[in-house]
Amino acid sequence: MLKTKIADPTRPGSLAHSARAKRWDELLRGFPDLAEMHILDLGGTPAAWSAAPVRPAHVVTVNLDPYTARHADAEAGITPVVADACGLSLPAHVATKRFDLVYSNSVLEHVGGHYRRQQFADTVHAHADHHWVQTPYRYFPVEPHWLFPGIQWLPFRARVAISQYWGHEHIPRAGPTTLPCPSEFS
């Protein structure tokens, strides 16, 4: 499938894989001592750090998905935590700690409205003096998660209808019965 060849970040040669490699290069230019750092990754997964070109001294990943913690490789230096990246449910051993860097890749646009984005920013600033918060450029003509031109500008009901037939990233579509009917959002 063409979308898989473009959007699968684990597939060498894909557009997503190349873009991710460029972001890593940029991160390493900004933080050349990354291998010695203690990092808080808001929204990240242990698998992403296991595949990273440079392994930090220690990484704490914070993700709402309990699957990321249950199925994490038992690798030294990576601690998965199931919690809200907006700081609402961070366990004490994370909530009170300072890190060398707070890292977040494409999470900010998923946390919710202005108040939730402010909570996210407060979490970032509370845990480190250095930050790497990456988010897709909203006005780029092709939305990077869906690879559908202009979907980000369509009304919600239209996006739901399209998503029933258009797979998300490198994940194939599951069919129209997996998402709510657009009439439920009237």
Protein Blocks (a to p, Z undefined) as FASTA:
>chain_A
ZZlmmmmmklghiaklmmmmmmmmmmmmmmmmlmmpccddehiafklmmmpmbdcfbdcd
ddfblklmmmgccdehiacddddfklpmgcfklmmpccfbdcdehklmmnocfklmmmmm
mmmmmmocbdcdddddfklmbdfklopghklmpcfklmmmmmmmmcghjbccebjklpcc
fklmZZ
